[in-house]
Amino acid sequence: MGAELVRGQNHPLSQVRLEIRISAGVPVLAGATLGDEHGTVHGRQWVAHPGAPALAGVEVPRQTAAEHRLAVDLAALPEAVHRVDVFLALPTGTTGPLGFGAVPAPHTTVSGHDGTELACYTLTGLDTETAVIALELYRRQGAWKVRAMGQGYASGLPALLADRGLPDADDLATAIQQAVGQGLPGTTPVPPTERDPRTTSAAAPQAPTTHQAVPTSQPTTAFPPSPPASASQPATASQSSASGPAEPPRSYDPQSPDEDGGPDPHQPGDPVDYTHPRRTRGLPSPSPAPSVAGGQPARPVAGDAVGWSTEERLYNQVWGMFEDLARTTAAYRSAIDFADSRLEKELDQALADPRTRLGTAGGAAREAAHARRTQLAGQARAAFDRDLAQLIAEAEVVEPALPPAYARWNSPVWHAYRVPAEPPMALRLGDVHLPESAPLRIPLLVRLPLERGLWIDSGPSAAGAAPLTDPAELRHLAMSVAAALAARLLAVHPAGEFAVQVVDPAGAGTRALLPLTRAGVLASPAATGAAGVSQTLERLTRRVDLVQMAMRGGAAESLPADVDTAQQLLIVNDFPHGFDDRSVTRLRYLADEGPAVGVHLLLVADREEATAYGPLLDPLWRSLLRLTPLPDDHLADPWIGHAWTYEPSLPPAGDRIVHAVLTEVARVRTK
């Protein structure tokens, strides 16, 4: 049985000739669009539908039906095609259901040409949508994957096609609906290719002619899908269950294809081509990368992912690396578990037989069992090391190319810092890694504006690599992490569009806040004492209320002059010290309602110190993304559920880069 996917999850494809089976329960029409690396569909000749069912590498049914079979040959697709989107739509002009929410959830299965099931996905959560992208087959670094989409369109097939960049989407949707009833019943055979000598070439679909070449201009419509929202905000391990089915054990032949970056699935032993599909010549030679099995060193390319801009391509590439490491680690752990269970089973069998329990025969059986376990573990480790080496090589190229919002503080990009004219799409909170991949650090990026508040845990952590015994020093380190995040947020936003306010009732964070106070970038001095806490929270609560009312009434320009419309970050140190019941209620209100209107919360607190409030604050803790000042394995990915170790992003000791950056921010702001 293949992997059972959930929305947004993907899975590697080990075969290139595929059959996609669809079970909808009611008659639906099925089709597929071919897209370039940006997901754009360049004309009608890139859409397979009942009126034009056969394209190069894709063939779809000619009629509506409750059961469909689509044939895809990834090797026969034109070179310019990087995505194949399989879509479903309800037929128009009938008395059928008004939306997919009124029919059984469609089920899709991707199988190889030999009948092996590779992945399946059930499209749940649909409502009034009359057209939906069910699956996406996409190419990443020379290997193909399938992603569970479930992206629905209440406006139907015209909106779906327009979202992929077709200028005549309405006309094509009408033509597709008109052609629905003209097909013949039956299933669609898998298109043969010249790679398979057992099939003839007569039935092979023809590639587009030269006048159907892909335009070189940048598309103006269709936005490439970004990683799932849950990916940008990992859950804490205590709050997340083991999400997603584990990978089944694989045969770990060093020459066999791996998930992302091993030999090509249909050409075992060949190296993966890491180069960008449109930059295969004239590339500057990057630093030498580790050799892959059976080939020359790979050549990673920074920004080798889909996206409209370099920033978006780098963002998608970083999350692709995160996902690749999660899956290859899951496969490695699964293989080790399989080897251990096999060893235990063989030892039990040897002990259960009185004839082999004692003597040389028993010893030989036990030695053979241990040898097989060692062999399986060695093969698994070799495959994992190969995958890890490729990801390390990619990280060595990607890290120096990251923009300031994504870069470490010691990156050279900060030395040429200028206040940006536009805010970034994401922000780096730190790095994450797994125990098996200690040399590889992957940036932890979150989308902006922040949809969740942040909580820097200043309490002791048993999972920390080197826990501090001095609580005061630990609280100072936590506040330093908060100050570094605030400095980064100020640096990556245009001048005047982001402000930082601090509530520090006891003044314990004065030393950690020195980089901000010396540069003069705080909106106002840190509020101290119970009165300062109450006044600051009252002012921000009023701002949230006024902006909400203005947005509902469509009168955002009529806000009072004393309301700062810039985004606000409120840093609260040593919570709940200095907070009464009214202030706690206001803080919870800001955490719930603030992000939608530009007020974000960064809490520095030890949860144990707030136990006097009982369960009253539990919703607050759950609503915040917990970070730690020391390495701690508390973040869980949404695919496998690994416990990732998080490390904060702090400037090097003695480095004055933060001061230089904030000084430039203050200079431009006053100018």
Legacy VTK file of the C-alpha trace (Angstrom):
# vtk DataFile Version 3.0
C-alpha trace
ASCII
DATASET POLYDATA
POINTS 671 float
0.000 0.000 0.000
1.312 3.449 -0.886
1.555 6.533 1.291
-1.752 8.041 2.395
-1.340 11.783 1.938
-3.024 14.718 3.610
-3.541 18.143 2.072
-0.216 19.826 1.304
1.858 16.676 1.851
3.987 15.269 -0.941
5.625 11.962 -1.761
8.430 10.924 -4.136
7.518 9.006 -7.277
9.682 5.959 -7.915
8.204 5.329 -11.384
7.734 7.551 -14.407
4.814 5.751 -16.067
1.786 6.307 -13.856
-1.911 5.558 -13.679
-4.085 7.933 -11.639
-7.409 6.450 -10.533
-10.195 8.724 -9.363
-13.347 7.670 -7.515
-15.853 10.491 -7.057
-19.173 8.779 -6.337
-20.975 11.000 -8.875
-20.167 11.797 -12.521
-17.384 14.350 -12.796
-15.066 15.384 -15.596
-11.327 14.959 -15.207
-8.429 16.697 -16.903
-4.865 17.862 -16.467
-2.884 21.034 -17.088
0.799 21.206 -17.949
2.739 24.046 -16.343
6.230 25.478 -16.481
8.461 25.980 -13.459
6.199 28.830 -12.309
3.050 26.745 -12.720
1.874 28.798 -15.688
-0.094 27.069 -18.455
0.859 28.567 -21.819
-2.204 28.114 -23.963
-4.917 25.592 -24.693
-2.408 23.123 -26.100
-1.178 22.608 -22.511
-4.563 21.434 -21.194
-5.749 17.815 -21.521
-9.551 17.585 -21.307
-12.404 15.531 -22.780
-12.315 17.585 -25.990
-8.528 17.129 -26.386
-7.732 14.090 -24.249
-4.188 13.291 -25.414
-1.087 15.424 -24.923
2.553 14.458 -24.887
2.841 12.249 -21.798
-0.752 12.738 -20.582
-4.059 11.170 -21.555
-7.381 11.773 -19.813
-10.908 10.291 -20.194
-13.282 11.583 -22.866
-16.444 11.616 -20.746
-17.848 12.296 -17.298
-17.931 9.308 -14.963
-17.843 8.419 -11.298
-14.644 6.424 -11.866
-11.730 7.703 -13.944
-8.296 6.518 -14.990
-5.692 8.989 -16.225
-2.395 7.962 -17.798
0.786 9.954 -17.282
4.263 9.299 -18.632
6.631 11.717 -16.959
9.486 10.788 -19.281
7.431 11.741 -22.354
6.509 15.220 -21.129
8.041 18.179 -22.989
11.209 19.499 -21.381
9.519 22.811 -20.533
6.875 21.080 -18.400
7.608 21.010 -14.677
4.100 20.495 -13.274
1.102 18.372 -14.088
-2.062 19.401 -12.221
-4.917 16.882 -12.208
-8.269 18.619 -11.866
-11.890 17.564 -11.357
-14.998 19.567 -12.171
-18.731 19.063 -11.862
-20.544 19.190 -15.216
-22.693 22.261 -15.820
-26.197 22.363 -17.229
-27.364 19.350 -15.243
-29.460 18.752 -12.163
-26.464 17.336 -10.341
-24.919 18.565 -7.076
-24.115 22.258 -6.652
-20.727 21.662 -5.093
-18.255 18.998 -4.042
-19.423 19.412 -0.456
-22.677 17.663 -1.416
-20.996 14.538 -2.805
-18.765 11.859 -1.295
-15.174 12.978 -0.868
-13.316 12.126 -4.099
-10.502 9.609 -3.658
-7.380 9.553 -5.838
-4.743 6.846 -6.169
-1.409 7.094 -7.991
-0.038 3.761 -9.179
2.909 2.674 -11.244
2.618 0.973 -14.617
3.108 -2.379 -12.868
0.131 -1.730 -10.587
2.165 -0.787 -7.498
0.283 1.790 -5.468
2.536 4.774 -4.759
0.261 7.268 -3.008
-3.388 8.056 -2.369
-5.314 11.135 -1.260
-8.924 11.789 -0.245
-10.177 15.314 -0.980
-11.912 16.288 2.248
-13.088 19.676 3.478
-14.724 20.826 0.221
-17.949 22.829 0.293
-19.343 24.984 -2.544
-16.422 24.366 -4.889
-17.378 23.066 -8.330
-13.814 22.573 -9.568
-10.753 21.403 -7.673
-7.075 20.660 -8.234
-6.766 17.156 -6.812
-3.098 16.287 -7.313
0.037 17.984 -8.542
2.953 16.106 -10.068
6.013 18.327 -9.977
9.702 18.100 -10.700
12.277 19.072 -8.084
16.002 18.773 -8.819
15.479 16.198 -11.538
13.123 13.953 -9.522
9.331 13.875 -9.651
6.958 14.064 -6.680
3.210 14.060 -6.138
1.566 16.634 -3.862
-1.936 16.376 -2.392
-3.593 19.681 -3.302
-7.353 19.832 -2.671
-7.435 23.446 -3.919
-11.067 24.207 -4.755
-12.742 26.973 -6.777
-16.298 28.054 -6.025
-16.394 29.875 -9.382
-15.725 26.620 -11.160
-13.518 25.618 -14.039
-13.026 29.163 -15.446
-11.458 30.332 -12.182
-9.280 27.228 -11.985
-7.897 27.742 -15.480
-7.475 31.489 -15.014
-5.479 30.838 -11.854
-2.980 28.996 -14.023
-2.444 31.919 -16.361
-4.774 31.121 -19.267
-6.052 34.386 -20.817
-9.053 32.696 -22.493
-10.012 30.600 -19.480
-13.758 31.263 -19.841
-13.849 30.163 -23.475
-11.820 27.042 -22.794
-13.985 26.093 -19.802
-17.087 26.415 -21.995
-15.491 24.262 -24.687
-14.568 21.605 -22.125
-18.111 21.445 -20.758
-19.527 21.183 -24.288
-17.152 18.334 -25.144
-17.996 16.321 -22.031
-20.753 14.204 -23.575
-18.855 13.356 -26.749
-16.406 10.857 -25.289
-16.552 7.095 -25.517
-16.707 4.826 -22.440
-13.723 2.861 -21.351
-10.497 3.273 -19.497
-7.424 5.035 -20.767
-4.283 3.001 -21.457
-0.911 4.146 -20.221
0.841 5.885 -23.115
3.917 3.955 -24.242
7.298 5.579 -24.618
10.401 4.814 -26.583
12.144 4.007 -23.320
10.109 0.790 -23.138
11.099 -1.507 -26.039
8.091 -3.766 -25.357
5.652 -1.128 -26.614
5.179 0.288 -30.071
5.630 3.919 -30.948
2.410 4.202 -32.938
0.327 5.181 -29.909
2.867 7.601 -28.476
1.476 11.137 -28.190
3.152 13.833 -30.237
5.030 16.685 -28.593
3.868 20.245 -29.248
5.113 21.723 -32.475
7.609 24.560 -32.610
4.955 27.255 -32.744
3.787 26.088 -29.287
7.050 27.022 -27.609
6.928 28.409 -24.095
6.955 32.213 -24.024
9.973 33.740 -22.361
8.078 36.600 -20.747
7.194 36.409 -17.078
3.539 35.424 -16.542
1.248 37.972 -14.963
-1.286 35.576 -13.483
-1.237 32.306 -11.573
0.653 32.157 -8.333
2.741 29.090 -7.533
1.592 27.232 -4.438
3.718 27.795 -1.363
4.334 25.269 1.410
1.337 24.517 3.597
0.492 27.062 6.232
1.242 24.553 8.954
4.748 24.171 7.628
5.617 27.769 8.339
4.666 27.399 11.991
5.755 24.065 13.429
3.850 22.755 16.394
5.420 22.010 19.714
6.091 18.341 20.259
3.798 18.236 23.259
0.888 19.623 21.247
1.355 17.629 18.056
0.531 14.035 17.418
2.500 11.743 15.164
1.163 13.269 11.973
1.414 11.463 8.703
2.087 7.796 8.087
5.645 6.641 8.410
7.542 5.637 5.284
7.627 1.887 4.656
11.023 0.214 4.871
12.972 0.405 1.654
15.760 -1.630 0.182
18.863 0.434 0.791
20.951 -0.360 -2.229
23.464 2.500 -2.674
22.667 2.448 -6.393
18.913 2.638 -5.938
16.943 5.871 -6.353
16.398 7.987 -3.273
13.568 10.384 -2.488
15.102 13.701 -3.401
18.460 13.960 -4.954
19.661 10.383 -5.518
19.987 8.687 -8.883
17.194 9.284 -11.393
14.320 6.826 -10.811
14.411 5.488 -14.360
18.193 5.640 -14.822
19.787 3.979 -11.791
23.292 5.121 -11.033
23.074 8.507 -12.768
23.794 11.608 -10.664
21.083 14.127 -9.936
21.268 17.329 -11.954
20.992 20.111 -9.381
21.216 22.863 -11.962
18.260 25.087 -12.694
16.392 23.851 -15.807
16.879 27.220 -17.528
20.498 27.693 -16.396
22.160 24.538 -17.637
24.999 26.369 -19.378
27.331 29.156 -18.436
26.875 28.666 -14.697
29.606 29.734 -12.327
31.100 26.718 -10.693
30.021 26.507 -7.038
32.110 25.064 -4.289
32.768 21.348 -4.722
29.868 19.243 -3.508
30.084 15.721 -2.167
29.939 13.007 -4.764
26.690 11.197 -5.282
26.487 7.483 -5.866
27.734 6.448 -9.278
28.324 9.940 -10.692
30.135 13.245 -10.617
29.732 15.772 -7.789
26.329 17.442 -7.750
26.091 21.145 -8.531
23.445 22.788 -6.349
22.026 26.144 -7.424
20.635 28.747 -5.023
17.053 29.664 -5.852
16.415 26.438 -7.770
12.705 26.359 -6.917
9.469 27.821 -8.194
8.500 31.389 -7.417
7.972 34.826 -8.885
11.038 36.392 -7.285
14.431 35.293 -6.037
13.198 35.740 -2.467
10.222 33.455 -3.035
12.342 30.844 -4.823
14.817 30.796 -1.938
11.945 30.526 0.554
10.491 27.533 -1.288
13.927 25.962 -1.641
14.613 26.220 2.099
11.302 24.564 2.920
12.014 21.920 0.294
15.277 21.126 2.089
13.407 20.977 5.394
10.914 18.513 3.976
13.597 16.445 2.229
15.542 16.042 5.461
12.356 15.073 7.329
11.532 12.329 4.869
14.986 10.863 4.398
15.389 10.743 8.188
12.018 9.017 8.496
13.103 6.439 5.924
16.388 5.860 7.768
14.698 5.423 11.139
12.140 3.079 9.607
14.910 0.955 8.100
16.752 0.729 11.427
13.537 -0.279 13.195
12.993 -2.960 10.558
16.537 -4.263 11.006
16.129 -4.397 14.791
12.773 -6.185 14.614
14.183 -8.694 12.140
17.143 -9.374 14.427
14.835 -9.914 17.389
12.637 -12.275 15.373
15.585 -14.351 14.130
17.062 -14.609 17.623
13.699 -15.753 18.993
13.497 -18.407 16.302
16.993 -19.639 17.096
16.225 -19.883 20.809
12.862 -21.570 20.194
14.485 -24.584 18.482
16.096 -26.905 21.058
18.385 -28.309 18.348
20.004 -24.916 17.695
19.689 -23.374 21.128
23.066 -24.644 22.301
26.265 -25.589 20.616
27.948 -24.341 17.498
24.745 -24.319 15.449
23.086 -21.857 17.826
26.121 -19.612 17.907
26.318 -19.593 14.113
22.619 -18.696 13.834
23.012 -15.802 16.246
26.124 -14.530 14.458
24.318 -14.699 11.108
21.364 -12.755 12.527
23.640 -10.017 13.882
25.535 -9.900 10.586
22.294 -9.388 8.646
21.270 -6.637 11.027
24.648 -4.925 10.590
24.338 -5.198 6.819
20.838 -3.694 6.747
21.847 -0.875 9.094
24.940 -0.162 7.008
22.931 0.045 3.807
20.416 2.369 5.473
23.166 4.594 6.816
24.911 4.727 3.433
21.705 5.877 1.746
21.029 8.424 4.494
24.604 9.762 4.361
24.283 10.167 0.603
21.055 12.155 0.970
22.521 14.206 3.808
25.666 15.017 1.818
23.547 16.350 -1.033
21.508 18.519 1.320
24.680 19.837 2.974
26.056 20.719 -0.452
22.830 22.533 -1.265
22.878 24.384 2.067
26.441 25.564 1.406
25.219 27.247 -1.765
21.860 28.486 -0.474
23.017 30.046 2.816
25.307 32.724 1.268
22.548 33.691 -1.193
19.869 34.378 1.427
18.552 37.958 1.777
18.867 39.737 5.158
15.446 38.562 6.390
16.556 34.933 5.916
20.282 35.239 6.648
22.290 34.612 9.797
23.698 37.639 11.581
27.220 36.665 10.507
26.268 36.648 6.823
28.152 39.155 4.619
24.812 40.428 3.320
24.412 42.483 6.497
27.609 44.442 5.793
25.962 45.954 2.698
22.673 46.551 4.504
20.275 49.241 3.300
16.784 49.878 4.654
14.421 48.040 2.266
11.598 49.646 0.339
9.299 46.630 0.721
8.751 44.193 3.604
9.917 40.597 3.088
7.638 37.606 2.712
9.226 35.693 5.608
11.603 35.984 8.545
14.280 33.722 9.987
13.642 32.766 13.615
16.674 30.508 13.951
17.858 27.091 12.779
16.564 23.548 13.191
18.232 20.156 12.889
17.723 16.493 13.741
20.044 14.286 15.820
21.096 12.257 12.771
21.901 15.411 10.790
23.848 17.480 13.302
26.168 19.077 10.672
23.177 20.417 8.701
21.293 23.446 9.977
18.155 24.481 8.084
16.719 27.985 8.545
13.396 28.148 10.367
11.370 30.633 8.324
7.925 32.001 9.168
5.710 34.030 6.876
5.111 37.714 7.528
3.085 39.329 8.906
3.223 37.024 11.912
-0.030 35.107 12.279
0.930 33.845 15.737
2.651 35.482 18.641
6.035 34.253 19.849
6.999 32.989 23.281
10.634 32.877 24.353
10.688 30.324 27.166
12.925 31.613 29.958
12.320 28.592 32.169
14.686 25.648 32.657
14.604 23.001 29.940
15.597 19.393 30.496
16.072 18.959 26.742
18.619 21.748 26.462
22.083 20.791 25.275
23.744 22.803 28.055
21.111 23.972 30.555
22.031 27.040 32.594
21.882 26.681 36.337
21.607 30.445 36.938
17.949 31.458 36.365
18.890 35.139 36.033
21.369 34.402 33.241
18.824 32.214 31.476
16.246 35.029 31.610
18.844 37.449 30.247
19.628 35.082 27.384
15.915 34.730 26.593
15.535 38.512 26.506
18.599 38.741 24.243
16.875 36.397 21.789
13.798 38.641 21.891
15.920 41.738 21.261
17.670 40.051 18.325
14.305 39.122 16.770
13.039 42.674 17.279
16.184 44.066 15.643
15.710 41.775 12.658
12.047 42.785 12.282
12.981 46.470 12.378
15.780 45.944 9.856
13.729 44.108 7.229
10.751 46.504 7.172
10.671 49.884 5.413
11.383 52.881 7.613
8.415 53.817 9.764
6.345 50.734 8.937
7.310 48.726 12.016
7.586 49.790 15.653
8.746 47.999 18.804
7.359 48.613 22.277
8.629 46.968 25.447
6.939 46.170 28.745
9.565 45.376 31.398
7.885 45.774 34.812
11.000 45.155 36.934
13.548 46.575 34.494
15.301 43.189 34.337
15.773 43.348 30.577
17.713 46.612 30.459
21.032 44.960 29.603
19.569 42.796 26.840
17.751 45.794 25.334
20.899 47.926 25.011
21.257 47.341 21.219
17.759 48.759 20.719
17.946 51.631 23.212
21.413 52.817 22.101
20.281 53.025 18.490
17.085 54.831 19.501
14.770 52.540 17.540
12.235 51.828 20.293
8.886 53.556 19.831
9.058 54.697 23.467
11.116 53.858 26.555
10.406 50.485 28.111
7.321 50.631 30.340
8.080 49.700 33.939
5.944 49.056 36.995
2.306 48.051 37.137
1.195 51.496 35.919
3.437 51.316 32.849
2.129 47.853 32.036
-1.499 48.984 32.282
-0.984 52.134 30.171
0.844 50.324 27.366
-1.700 47.524 27.138
-4.583 50.017 27.236
-3.045 52.029 24.382
-2.502 48.958 22.189
-5.949 47.549 22.990
-7.477 50.858 21.893
-5.475 50.719 18.656
-6.741 47.194 17.920
-10.359 48.214 18.583
-10.170 51.340 16.408
-8.475 49.618 13.486
-10.980 46.755 13.615
-13.899 49.188 13.514
-12.310 51.168 10.684
-11.741 48.020 8.650
-15.298 46.806 9.154
-16.678 50.202 8.183
-14.346 50.677 5.244
-12.996 53.925 6.707
-9.366 53.149 7.424
-8.351 56.696 6.452
-10.493 58.201 9.211
-8.483 56.871 12.141
-7.558 59.422 14.816
-4.221 61.154 14.347
-2.765 59.640 17.529
-3.212 56.064 16.253
0.048 54.701 14.886
-0.832 52.674 11.796
2.593 51.000 11.642
2.821 47.368 12.642
3.572 46.988 16.332
5.647 44.403 18.165
5.023 44.290 21.904
7.816 42.636 23.907
6.683 41.593 27.380
9.495 40.585 29.735
9.126 38.516 32.907
5.418 37.842 32.434
3.305 37.737 34.665
5.334 40.001 36.965
3.517 43.348 37.252
0.280 42.050 35.697
-3.074 42.226 37.459
-6.199 40.440 36.268
-7.221 43.305 33.984
-3.792 43.431 32.345
-3.823 39.653 31.826
-7.206 39.919 30.105
-5.902 42.671 27.808
-2.807 40.661 26.966
-4.906 37.670 25.983
-7.049 39.961 23.836
-3.966 41.315 22.051
-2.692 37.774 21.444
-6.013 36.739 19.868
-7.075 39.853 17.960
-3.847 41.785 17.461
-2.141 39.889 14.588
-5.037 40.526 12.189
-4.621 44.307 12.570
-0.850 44.537 12.887
-0.194 44.132 16.623
2.113 41.207 17.393
3.153 39.757 20.733
6.574 38.524 21.817
6.410 37.082 25.325
9.489 36.321 27.456
8.263 34.173 30.322
8.653 31.080 32.450
5.371 29.205 32.406
5.943 27.830 35.873
5.924 31.362 37.271
2.390 31.839 35.929
0.933 28.779 37.663
-0.902 31.029 40.132
-3.358 31.903 37.371
-4.212 28.224 36.910
-5.711 27.105 33.606
-6.728 30.686 32.777
-3.573 31.213 30.702
-3.520 27.826 28.964
-5.166 29.238 25.796
-2.498 31.955 25.731
0.381 29.489 25.823
-1.223 27.342 23.141
-1.730 30.330 20.841
1.971 31.261 20.865
4.866 29.634 19.031
7.312 28.519 21.713
11.002 29.240 21.126
13.924 28.672 23.469
17.170 30.551 24.177
19.078 27.226 24.298
19.006 24.333 21.812
15.868 22.316 22.524
14.144 19.539 20.571
10.585 20.783 20.954
9.454 21.668 17.425
7.505 19.078 15.409
7.175 19.117 11.618
3.675 18.706 10.153
4.578 15.774 7.868
6.325 13.127 9.966
6.196 14.581 13.465
9.959 14.586 14.074
11.141 16.428 17.182
13.406 19.092 15.663
16.044 20.836 17.736
15.650 24.609 17.550
18.567 27.025 17.961
17.967 30.795 18.164
19.557 33.254 15.753
21.931 35.435 17.759
24.697 37.760 16.550
28.275 36.601 17.209
29.732 37.715 20.526
31.484 41.064 20.175
30.161 41.662 16.669
28.803 45.178 16.169
26.757 44.331 13.092
23.426 44.682 14.929
24.428 48.140 16.155
25.422 49.177 12.634
22.168 47.901 11.155
19.982 49.570 13.777
21.928 52.818 13.446
21.116 52.828 9.736
17.447 52.119 10.549
17.350 55.074 12.966
19.119 57.368 10.477
16.679 56.632 7.668
13.714 56.913 10.018
14.685 60.383 11.244
15.587 61.495 7.730
LINES 1 672
671 0 1 2 3 4 5 6 7 8 9 10 11 12 13 14 15 16 17 18 19 20 21 22 23 24 25 26 27 28 29 30 31 32 33 34 35 36 37 38 39 40 41 42 43 44 45 46 47 48 49 50 51 52 53 54 55 56 57 58 59 60 61 62 63 64 65 66 67 68 69 70 71 72 73 74 75 76 77 78 79 80 81 82 83 84 85 86 87 88 89 90 91 92 93 94 95 96 97 98 99 100 101 102 103 104 105 106 107 108 109 110 111 112 113 114 115 116 117 118 119 120 121 122 123 124 125 126 127 128 129 130 131 132 133 134 135 136 137 138 139 140 141 142 143 144 145 146 147 148 149 150 151 152 153 154 155 156 157 158 159 160 161 162 163 164 165 166 167 168 169 170 171 172 173 174 175 176 177 178 179 180 181 182 183 184 185 186 187 188 189 190 191 192 193 194 195 196 197 198 199 200 201 202 203 204 205 206 207 208 209 210 211 212 213 214 215 216 217 218 219 220 221 222 223 224 225 226 227 228 229 230 231 232 233 234 235 236 237 238 239 240 241 242 243 244 245 246 247 248 249 250 251 252 253 254 255 256 257 258 259 260 261 262 263 264 265 266 267 268 269 270 271 272 273 274 275 276 277 278 279 280 281 282 283 284 285 286 287 288 289 290 291 292 293 294 295 296 297 298 299 300 301 302 303 304 305 306 307 308 309 310 311 312 313 314 315 316 317 318 319 320 321 322 323 324 325 326 327 328 329 330 331 332 333 334 335 336 337 338 339 340 341 342 343 344 345 346 347 348 349 350 351 352 353 354 355 356 357 358 359 360 361 362 363 364 365 366 367 368 369 370 371 372 373 374 375 376 377 378 379 380 381 382 383 384 385 386 387 388 389 390 391 392 393 394 395 396 397 398 399 400 401 402 403 404 405 406 407 408 409 410 411 412 413 414 415 416 417 418 419 420 421 422 423 424 425 426 427 428 429 430 431 432 433 434 435 436 437 438 439 440 441 442 443 444 445 446 447 448 449 450 451 452 453 454 455 456 457 458 459 460 461 462 463 464 465 466 467 468 469 470 471 472 473 474 475 476 477 478 479 480 481 482 483 484 485 486 487 488 489 490 491 492 493 494 495 496 497 498 499 500 501 502 503 504 505 506 507 508 509 510 511 512 513 514 515 516 517 518 519 520 521 522 523 524 525 526 527 528 529 530 531 532 533 534 535 536 537 538 539 540 541 542 543 544 545 546 547 548 549 550 551 552 553 554 555 556 557 558 559 560 561 562 563 564 565 566 567 568 569 570 571 572 573 574 575 576 577 578 579 580 581 582 583 584 585 586 587 588 589 590 591 592 593 594 595 596 597 598 599 600 601 602 603 604 605 606 607 608 609 610 611 612 613 614 615 616 617 618 619 620 621 622 623 624 625 626 627 628 629 630 631 632 633 634 635 636 637 638 639 640 641 642 643 644 645 646 647 648 649 650 651 652 653 654 655 656 657 658 659 660 661 662 663 664 665 666 667 668 669 670
